[in-house]
Amino acid sequence: MEPGRWPYKPTPIWRRLIAVVGLATFTAVCTIALMAIVLLAAAVGALLLEAVVG
């Protein structure tokens, strides 16, 4: 195969792969952090409600 006919260079694929993996990791971390904040808020809200009602 001639060099000119090779449709892509290897470097952009690695960069794209790293970008996708980085984005997935960032999304996962953000999701976990958001869930932790929501759970914490729910626990604090439940404690406050229990204190007010009780």
CHARMM internal coordinates of N, CA and C (Angstrom, degrees):
IC EDIT
DIST 1 N 1 CA 1.4662
DIST 1 CA 1 C 1.5267
ANGL 1 N 1 CA 1 C 108.86
DIST 1 C 2 N 1.3288
ANGL 1 CA 1 C 2 N 114.89
DIHE 1 N 1 CA 1 C 2 N 135.62
DIST 2 N 2 CA 1.4575
ANGL 1 C 2 N 2 CA 118.51
DIHE 1 CA 1 C 2 N 2 CA -178.56
DIST 2 CA 2 C 1.5293
ANGL 2 N 2 CA 2 C 109.70
DIHE 1 C 2 N 2 CA 2 C -76.17
DIST 2 C 3 N 1.3375
ANGL 2 CA 2 C 3 N 116.01
DIHE 2 N 2 CA 2 C 3 N 151.82
DIST 3 N 3 CA 1.4712
ANGL 2 C 3 N 3 CA 118.71
DIHE 2 CA 2 C 3 N 3 CA -179.13
DIST 3 CA 3 C 1.5276
ANGL 3 N 3 CA 3 C 113.03
DIHE 2 C 3 N 3 CA 3 C -61.12
DIST 3 C 4 N 1.3441
ANGL 3 CA 3 C 4 N 117.35
DIHE 3 N 3 CA 3 C 4 N -34.50
DIST 4 N 4 CA 1.4621
ANGL 3 C 4 N 4 CA 120.30
DIHE 3 CA 3 C 4 N 4 CA -178.43
DIST 4 CA 4 C 1.5109
ANGL 4 N 4 CA 4 C 112.67
DIHE 3 C 4 N 4 CA 4 C -70.53
DIST 4 C 5 N 1.3247
ANGL 4 CA 4 C 5 N 117.43
DIHE 4 N 4 CA 4 C 5 N -24.51
DIST 5 N 5 CA 1.4645
ANGL 4 C 5 N 5 CA 119.96
DIHE 4 CA 4 C 5 N 5 CA -176.54
DIST 5 CA 5 C 1.5235
ANGL 5 N 5 CA 5 C 112.12
DIHE 4 C 5 N 5 CA 5 C -87.36
DIST 5 C 6 N 1.3294
ANGL 5 CA 5 C 6 N 116.87
DIHE 5 N 5 CA 5 C 6 N -10.14
DIST 6 N 6 CA 1.4568
ANGL 5 C 6 N 6 CA 119.90
DIHE 5 CA 5 C 6 N 6 CA 178.74
DIST 6 CA 6 C 1.5215
ANGL 6 N 6 CA 6 C 108.10
DIHE 5 C 6 N 6 CA 6 C -67.46
DIST 6 C 7 N 1.3321
ANGL 6 CA 6 C 7 N 118.30
DIHE 6 N 6 CA 6 C 7 N 120.09
DIST 7 N 7 CA 1.4789
ANGL 6 C 7 N 7 CA 119.58
DIHE 6 CA 6 C 7 N 7 CA -166.81
DIST 7 CA 7 C 1.5246
ANGL 7 N 7 CA 7 C 115.00
DIHE 6 C 7 N 7 CA 7 C -71.98
DIST 7 C 8 N 1.3254
ANGL 7 CA 7 C 8 N 119.45
DIHE 7 N 7 CA 7 C 8 N -22.96
DIST 8 N 8 CA 1.4521
ANGL 7 C 8 N 8 CA 119.13
DIHE 7 CA 7 C 8 N 8 CA -179.45
DIST 8 CA 8 C 1.5202
ANGL 8 N 8 CA 8 C 110.58
DIHE 7 C 8 N 8 CA 8 C -149.29
DIST 8 C 9 N 1.3199
ANGL 8 CA 8 C 9 N 114.53
DIHE 8 N 8 CA 8 C 9 N 159.27
DIST 9 N 9 CA 1.4610
ANGL 8 C 9 N 9 CA 120.13
DIHE 8 CA 8 C 9 N 9 CA 176.55
DIST 9 CA 9 C 1.5242
ANGL 9 N 9 CA 9 C 108.26
DIHE 8 C 9 N 9 CA 9 C -93.05
DIST 9 C 10 N 1.3215
ANGL 9 CA 9 C 10 N 119.20
DIHE 9 N 9 CA 9 C 10 N 154.11
DIST 10 N 10 CA 1.4577
ANGL 9 C 10 N 10 CA 120.19
DIHE 9 CA 9 C 10 N 10 CA -177.71
DIST 10 CA 10 C 1.5324
ANGL 10 N 10 CA 10 C 113.92
DIHE 9 C 10 N 10 CA 10 C -69.32
DIST 10 C 11 N 1.3391
ANGL 10 CA 10 C 11 N 117.54
DIHE 10 N 10 CA 10 C 11 N -29.19
DIST 11 N 11 CA 1.4657
ANGL 10 C 11 N 11 CA 120.06
DIHE 10 CA 10 C 11 N 11 CA -173.32
DIST 11 CA 11 C 1.5283
ANGL 11 N 11 CA 11 C 112.90
DIHE 10 C 11 N 11 CA 11 C -62.91
DIST 11 C 12 N 1.3474
ANGL 11 CA 11 C 12 N 120.49
DIHE 11 N 11 CA 11 C 12 N -47.96
DIST 12 N 12 CA 1.4692
ANGL 11 C 12 N 12 CA 118.78
DIHE 11 CA 11 C 12 N 12 CA -179.94
DIST 12 CA 12 C 1.5260
ANGL 12 N 12 CA 12 C 113.23
DIHE 11 C 12 N 12 CA 12 C -60.00
DIST 12 C 13 N 1.3316
ANGL 12 CA 12 C 13 N 117.85
DIHE 12 N 12 CA 12 C 13 N -30.73
DIST 13 N 13 CA 1.4645
ANGL 12 C 13 N 13 CA 120.02
DIHE 12 CA 12 C 13 N 13 CA 178.69
DIST 13 CA 13 C 1.5213
ANGL 13 N 13 CA 13 C 109.68
DIHE 12 C 13 N 13 CA 13 C -65.04
DIST 13 C 14 N 1.3470
ANGL 13 CA 13 C 14 N 116.30
DIHE 13 N 13 CA 13 C 14 N -45.45
DIST 14 N 14 CA 1.4643
ANGL 13 C 14 N 14 CA 119.67
DIHE 13 CA 13 C 14 N 14 CA 179.04
DIST 14 CA 14 C 1.5113
ANGL 14 N 14 CA 14 C 110.33
DIHE 13 C 14 N 14 CA 14 C -62.95
DIST 14 C 15 N 1.3314
ANGL 14 CA 14 C 15 N 116.71
DIHE 14 N 14 CA 14 C 15 N -41.79
DIST 15 N 15 CA 1.4669
ANGL 14 C 15 N 15 CA 119.93
DIHE 14 CA 14 C 15 N 15 CA 178.92
DIST 15 CA 15 C 1.5221
ANGL 15 N 15 CA 15 C 110.39
DIHE 14 C 15 N 15 CA 15 C -63.00
DIST 15 C 16 N 1.3358
ANGL 15 CA 15 C 16 N 116.24
DIHE 15 N 15 CA 15 C 16 N -41.71
DIST 16 N 16 CA 1.4548
ANGL 15 C 16 N 16 CA 120.41
DIHE 15 CA 15 C 16 N 16 CA -179.99
DIST 16 CA 16 C 1.5275
ANGL 16 N 16 CA 16 C 110.02
DIHE 15 C 16 N 16 CA 16 C -65.79
DIST 16 C 17 N 1.3284
ANGL 16 CA 16 C 17 N 116.44
DIHE 16 N 16 CA 16 C 17 N -41.51
DIST 17 N 17 CA 1.4685
ANGL 16 C 17 N 17 CA 121.41
DIHE 16 CA 16 C 17 N 17 CA 179.40
DIST 17 CA 17 C 1.5247
ANGL 17 N 17 CA 17 C 110.40
DIHE 16 C 17 N 17 CA 17 C -62.37
DIST 17 C 18 N 1.3421
ANGL 17 CA 17 C 18 N 115.65
DIHE 17 N 17 CA 17 C 18 N -45.20
DIST 18 N 18 CA 1.4694
ANGL 17 C 18 N 18 CA 120.35
DIHE 17 CA 17 C 18 N 18 CA 178.78
DIST 18 CA 18 C 1.5278
ANGL 18 N 18 CA 18 C 110.10
DIHE 17 C 18 N 18 CA 18 C -63.06
DIST 18 C 19 N 1.3279
ANGL 18 CA 18 C 19 N 116.74
DIHE 18 N 18 CA 18 C 19 N -40.30
DIST 19 N 19 CA 1.4629
ANGL 18 C 19 N 19 CA 120.66
DIHE 18 CA 18 C 19 N 19 CA 179.10
DIST 19 CA 19 C 1.5262
ANGL 19 N 19 CA 19 C 110.63
DIHE 18 C 19 N 19 CA 19 C -64.15
DIST 19 C 20 N 1.3267
ANGL 19 CA 19 C 20 N 116.92
DIHE 19 N 19 CA 19 C 20 N -43.23
DIST 20 N 20 CA 1.4683
ANGL 19 C 20 N 20 CA 120.64
DIHE 19 CA 19 C 20 N 20 CA -179.48
DIST 20 CA 20 C 1.5256
ANGL 20 N 20 CA 20 C 110.60
DIHE 19 C 20 N 20 CA 20 C -65.63
DIST 20 C 21 N 1.3435
ANGL 20 CA 20 C 21 N 116.33
DIHE 20 N 20 CA 20 C 21 N -44.67
DIST 21 N 21 CA 1.4663
ANGL 20 C 21 N 21 CA 120.31
DIHE 20 CA 20 C 21 N 21 CA 179.16
DIST 21 CA 21 C 1.5302
ANGL 21 N 21 CA 21 C 110.14
DIHE 20 C 21 N 21 CA 21 C -63.58
DIST 21 C 22 N 1.3277
ANGL 21 CA 21 C 22 N 116.46
DIHE 21 N 21 CA 21 C 22 N -42.13
DIST 22 N 22 CA 1.4603
ANGL 21 C 22 N 22 CA 120.83
DIHE 21 CA 21 C 22 N 22 CA 178.26
DIST 22 CA 22 C 1.5177
ANGL 22 N 22 CA 22 C 111.90
DIHE 21 C 22 N 22 CA 22 C -62.92
DIST 22 C 23 N 1.3314
ANGL 22 CA 22 C 23 N 116.17
DIHE 22 N 22 CA 22 C 23 N -42.23
DIST 23 N 23 CA 1.4637
ANGL 22 C 23 N 23 CA 120.40
DIHE 22 CA 22 C 23 N 23 CA 179.00
DIST 23 CA 23 C 1.5283
ANGL 23 N 23 CA 23 C 110.49
DIHE 22 C 23 N 23 CA 23 C -64.99
DIST 23 C 24 N 1.3266
ANGL 23 CA 23 C 24 N 116.69
DIHE 23 N 23 CA 23 C 24 N -41.79
DIST 24 N 24 CA 1.4727
ANGL 23 C 24 N 24 CA 120.78
DIHE 23 CA 23 C 24 N 24 CA 179.00
DIST 24 CA 24 C 1.5261
ANGL 24 N 24 CA 24 C 110.54
DIHE 23 C 24 N 24 CA 24 C -63.46
DIST 24 C 25 N 1.3311
ANGL 24 CA 24 C 25 N 116.64
DIHE 24 N 24 CA 24 C 25 N -42.45
DIST 25 N 25 CA 1.4617
ANGL 24 C 25 N 25 CA 120.68
DIHE 24 CA 24 C 25 N 25 CA 178.84
DIST 25 CA 25 C 1.5234
ANGL 25 N 25 CA 25 C 110.30
DIHE 24 C 25 N 25 CA 25 C -64.02
DIST 25 C 26 N 1.3265
ANGL 25 CA 25 C 26 N 116.04
DIHE 25 N 25 CA 25 C 26 N -45.37
DIST 26 N 26 CA 1.4682
ANGL 25 C 26 N 26 CA 121.37
DIHE 25 CA 25 C 26 N 26 CA 179.12
DIST 26 CA 26 C 1.5254
ANGL 26 N 26 CA 26 C 110.61
DIHE 25 C 26 N 26 CA 26 C -59.46
DIST 26 C 27 N 1.3471
ANGL 26 CA 26 C 27 N 116.34
DIHE 26 N 26 CA 26 C 27 N -44.21
DIST 27 N 27 CA 1.4633
ANGL 26 C 27 N 27 CA 121.20
DIHE 26 CA 26 C 27 N 27 CA 179.50
DIST 27 CA 27 C 1.5225
ANGL 27 N 27 CA 27 C 110.88
DIHE 26 C 27 N 27 CA 27 C -62.76
DIST 27 C 28 N 1.3467
ANGL 27 CA 27 C 28 N 116.28
DIHE 27 N 27 CA 27 C 28 N -43.49
DIST 28 N 28 CA 1.4683
ANGL 27 C 28 N 28 CA 120.55
DIHE 27 CA 27 C 28 N 28 CA -179.96
DIST 28 CA 28 C 1.5267
ANGL 28 N 28 CA 28 C 110.63
DIHE 27 C 28 N 28 CA 28 C -62.96
DIST 28 C 29 N 1.3401
ANGL 28 CA 28 C 29 N 116.63
DIHE 28 N 28 CA 28 C 29 N -45.08
DIST 29 N 29 CA 1.4689
ANGL 28 C 29 N 29 CA 120.63
DIHE 28 CA 28 C 29 N 29 CA -179.57
DIST 29 CA 29 C 1.5223
ANGL 29 N 29 CA 29 C 110.51
DIHE 28 C 29 N 29 CA 29 C -63.09
DIST 29 C 30 N 1.3209
ANGL 29 CA 29 C 30 N 116.84
DIHE 29 N 29 CA 29 C 30 N -43.42
DIST 30 N 30 CA 1.4653
ANGL 29 C 30 N 30 CA 120.90
DIHE 29 CA 29 C 30 N 30 CA 179.04
DIST 30 CA 30 C 1.5234
ANGL 30 N 30 CA 30 C 110.83
DIHE 29 C 30 N 30 CA 30 C -63.18
DIST 30 C 31 N 1.3328
ANGL 30 CA 30 C 31 N 116.58
DIHE 30 N 30 CA 30 C 31 N -41.77
DIST 31 N 31 CA 1.4630
ANGL 30 C 31 N 31 CA 120.41
DIHE 30 CA 30 C 31 N 31 CA 179.61
DIST 31 CA 31 C 1.5229
ANGL 31 N 31 CA 31 C 110.80
DIHE 30 C 31 N 31 CA 31 C -62.96
DIST 31 C 32 N 1.3401
ANGL 31 CA 31 C 32 N 116.46
DIHE 31 N 31 CA 31 C 32 N -45.02
DIST 32 N 32 CA 1.4673
ANGL 31 C 32 N 32 CA 120.77
DIHE 31 CA 31 C 32 N 32 CA 179.44
DIST 32 CA 32 C 1.5268
ANGL 32 N 32 CA 32 C 110.57
DIHE 31 C 32 N 32 CA 32 C -63.22
DIST 32 C 33 N 1.3327
ANGL 32 CA 32 C 33 N 116.57
DIHE 32 N 32 CA 32 C 33 N -43.02
DIST 33 N 33 CA 1.4615
ANGL 32 C 33 N 33 CA 120.54
DIHE 32 CA 32 C 33 N 33 CA 179.64
DIST 33 CA 33 C 1.5262
ANGL 33 N 33 CA 33 C 110.69
DIHE 32 C 33 N 33 CA 33 C -63.52
DIST 33 C 34 N 1.3336
ANGL 33 CA 33 C 34 N 116.44
DIHE 33 N 33 CA 33 C 34 N -42.54
DIST 34 N 34 CA 1.4635
ANGL 33 C 34 N 34 CA 121.08
DIHE 33 CA 33 C 34 N 34 CA 179.50
DIST 34 CA 34 C 1.5252
ANGL 34 N 34 CA 34 C 110.44
DIHE 33 C 34 N 34 CA 34 C -63.51
DIST 34 C 35 N 1.3356
ANGL 34 CA 34 C 35 N 116.80
DIHE 34 N 34 CA 34 C 35 N -42.88
DIST 35 N 35 CA 1.4653
ANGL 34 C 35 N 35 CA 120.70
DIHE 34 CA 34 C 35 N 35 CA 178.58
DIST 35 CA 35 C 1.5246
ANGL 35 N 35 CA 35 C 110.84
DIHE 34 C 35 N 35 CA 35 C -62.99
DIST 35 C 36 N 1.3328
ANGL 35 CA 35 C 36 N 116.54
DIHE 35 N 35 CA 35 C 36 N -40.31
DIST 36 N 36 CA 1.4691
ANGL 35 C 36 N 36 CA 120.63
DIHE 35 CA 35 C 36 N 36 CA 179.17
DIST 36 CA 36 C 1.5210
ANGL 36 N 36 CA 36 C 110.37
DIHE 35 C 36 N 36 CA 36 C -63.18
DIST 36 C 37 N 1.3491
ANGL 36 CA 36 C 37 N 117.07
DIHE 36 N 36 CA 36 C 37 N -42.70
DIST 37 N 37 CA 1.4657
ANGL 36 C 37 N 37 CA 121.18
DIHE 36 CA 36 C 37 N 37 CA 179.49
DIST 37 CA 37 C 1.5241
ANGL 37 N 37 CA 37 C 110.31
DIHE 36 C 37 N 37 CA 37 C -64.01
DIST 37 C 38 N 1.3311
ANGL 37 CA 37 C 38 N 116.58
DIHE 37 N 37 CA 37 C 38 N -43.05
DIST 38 N 38 CA 1.4634
ANGL 37 C 38 N 38 CA 121.03
DIHE 37 CA 37 C 38 N 38 CA -179.75
DIST 38 CA 38 C 1.5276
ANGL 38 N 38 CA 38 C 110.54
DIHE 37 C 38 N 38 CA 38 C -64.30
DIST 38 C 39 N 1.3357
ANGL 38 CA 38 C 39 N 116.71
DIHE 38 N 38 CA 38 C 39 N -43.56
DIST 39 N 39 CA 1.4664
ANGL 38 C 39 N 39 CA 120.63
DIHE 38 CA 38 C 39 N 39 CA 178.82
DIST 39 CA 39 C 1.5318
ANGL 39 N 39 CA 39 C 110.93
DIHE 38 C 39 N 39 CA 39 C -63.95
DIST 39 C 40 N 1.3207
ANGL 39 CA 39 C 40 N 115.95
DIHE 39 N 39 CA 39 C 40 N -41.62
DIST 40 N 40 CA 1.4641
ANGL 39 C 40 N 40 CA 120.46
DIHE 39 CA 39 C 40 N 40 CA 178.60
DIST 40 CA 40 C 1.5298
ANGL 40 N 40 CA 40 C 110.55
DIHE 39 C 40 N 40 CA 40 C -63.18
DIST 40 C 41 N 1.3275
ANGL 40 CA 40 C 41 N 115.96
DIHE 40 N 40 CA 40 C 41 N -44.14
DIST 41 N 41 CA 1.4678
ANGL 40 C 41 N 41 CA 120.53
DIHE 40 CA 40 C 41 N 41 CA 179.01
DIST 41 CA 41 C 1.5264
ANGL 41 N 41 CA 41 C 110.10
DIHE 40 C 41 N 41 CA 41 C -63.53
DIST 41 C 42 N 1.3153
ANGL 41 CA 41 C 42 N 117.52
DIHE 41 N 41 CA 41 C 42 N -39.60
DIST 42 N 42 CA 1.4625
ANGL 41 C 42 N 42 CA 120.82
DIHE 41 CA 41 C 42 N 42 CA 179.16
DIST 42 CA 42 C 1.5310
ANGL 42 N 42 CA 42 C 110.78
DIHE 41 C 42 N 42 CA 42 C -65.63
DIST 42 C 43 N 1.3304
ANGL 42 CA 42 C 43 N 117.10
DIHE 42 N 42 CA 42 C 43 N -41.10
DIST 43 N 43 CA 1.4644
ANGL 42 C 43 N 43 CA 120.90
DIHE 42 CA 42 C 43 N 43 CA 179.50
DIST 43 CA 43 C 1.5198
ANGL 43 N 43 CA 43 C 110.56
DIHE 42 C 43 N 43 CA 43 C -65.43
DIST 43 C 44 N 1.3344
ANGL 43 CA 43 C 44 N 117.33
DIHE 43 N 43 CA 43 C 44 N -44.79
DIST 44 N 44 CA 1.4613
ANGL 43 C 44 N 44 CA 121.32
DIHE 43 CA 43 C 44 N 44 CA 178.78
DIST 44 CA 44 C 1.5267
ANGL 44 N 44 CA 44 C 109.99
DIHE 43 C 44 N 44 CA 44 C -64.08
DIST 44 C 45 N 1.3257
ANGL 44 CA 44 C 45 N 116.62
DIHE 44 N 44 CA 44 C 45 N -42.36
DIST 45 N 45 CA 1.4674
ANGL 44 C 45 N 45 CA 120.76
DIHE 44 CA 44 C 45 N 45 CA 178.39
DIST 45 CA 45 C 1.5196
ANGL 45 N 45 CA 45 C 111.30
DIHE 44 C 45 N 45 CA 45 C -62.05
DIST 45 C 46 N 1.3322
ANGL 45 CA 45 C 46 N 117.19
DIHE 45 N 45 CA 45 C 46 N -41.55
DIST 46 N 46 CA 1.4650
ANGL 45 C 46 N 46 CA 120.74
DIHE 45 CA 45 C 46 N 46 CA 179.03
DIST 46 CA 46 C 1.5232
ANGL 46 N 46 CA 46 C 110.66
DIHE 45 C 46 N 46 CA 46 C -64.86
DIST 46 C 47 N 1.3274
ANGL 46 CA 46 C 47 N 117.09
DIHE 46 N 46 CA 46 C 47 N -41.50
DIST 47 N 47 CA 1.4628
ANGL 46 C 47 N 47 CA 120.72
DIHE 46 CA 46 C 47 N 47 CA 178.62
DIST 47 CA 47 C 1.5264
ANGL 47 N 47 CA 47 C 111.25
DIHE 46 C 47 N 47 CA 47 C -64.48
DIST 47 C 48 N 1.3358
ANGL 47 CA 47 C 48 N 116.51
DIHE 47 N 47 CA 47 C 48 N -42.72
DIST 48 N 48 CA 1.4616
ANGL 47 C 48 N 48 CA 120.06
DIHE 47 CA 47 C 48 N 48 CA 178.76
DIST 48 CA 48 C 1.5247
ANGL 48 N 48 CA 48 C 111.19
DIHE 47 C 48 N 48 CA 48 C -64.34
DIST 48 C 49 N 1.3252
ANGL 48 CA 48 C 49 N 115.70
DIHE 48 N 48 CA 48 C 49 N -42.49
DIST 49 N 49 CA 1.4672
ANGL 48 C 49 N 49 CA 120.43
DIHE 48 CA 48 C 49 N 49 CA 179.48
DIST 49 CA 49 C 1.5224
ANGL 49 N 49 CA 49 C 110.51
DIHE 48 C 49 N 49 CA 49 C -63.19
DIST 49 C 50 N 1.3079
ANGL 49 CA 49 C 50 N 115.26
DIHE 49 N 49 CA 49 C 50 N -42.20
DIST 50 N 50 CA 1.4780
ANGL 49 C 50 N 50 CA 119.98
DIHE 49 CA 49 C 50 N 50 CA 178.81
DIST 50 CA 50 C 1.5249
ANGL 50 N 50 CA 50 C 110.42
DIHE 49 C 50 N 50 CA 50 C -63.89
DIST 50 C 51 N 1.3388
ANGL 50 CA 50 C 51 N 116.95
DIHE 50 N 50 CA 50 C 51 N -39.38
DIST 51 N 51 CA 1.4585
ANGL 50 C 51 N 51 CA 120.90
DIHE 50 CA 50 C 51 N 51 CA 179.52
DIST 51 CA 51 C 1.5313
ANGL 51 N 51 CA 51 C 110.85
DIHE 50 C 51 N 51 CA 51 C -67.14
DIST 51 C 52 N 1.3332
ANGL 51 CA 51 C 52 N 116.30
DIHE 51 N 51 CA 51 C 52 N -39.33
DIST 52 N 52 CA 1.4708
ANGL 51 C 52 N 52 CA 120.51
DIHE 51 CA 51 C 52 N 52 CA -178.99
DIST 52 CA 52 C 1.5316
ANGL 52 N 52 CA 52 C 109.96
DIHE 51 C 52 N 52 CA 52 C -70.41
DIST 52 C 53 N 1.3332
ANGL 52 CA 52 C 53 N 116.54
DIHE 52 N 52 CA 52 C 53 N -45.72
DIST 53 N 53 CA 1.4635
ANGL 52 C 53 N 53 CA 120.54
DIHE 52 CA 52 C 53 N 53 CA -177.52
DIST 53 CA 53 C 1.5309
ANGL 53 N 53 CA 53 C 110.46
DIHE 52 C 53 N 53 CA 53 C -71.15
DIST 53 C 54 N 1.3253
ANGL 53 CA 53 C 54 N 116.04
DIHE 53 N 53 CA 53 C 54 N -44.69
DIST 54 N 54 CA 1.4543
ANGL 53 C 54 N 54 CA 119.82
DIHE 53 CA 53 C 54 N 54 CA -177.62
DIST 54 CA 54 C 1.5063
ANGL 54 N 54 CA 54 C 109.53
DIHE 53 C 54 N 54 CA 54 C -78.25
END
COOR INIT
IC SEED 1 N 1 CA 1 C
IC BUILD
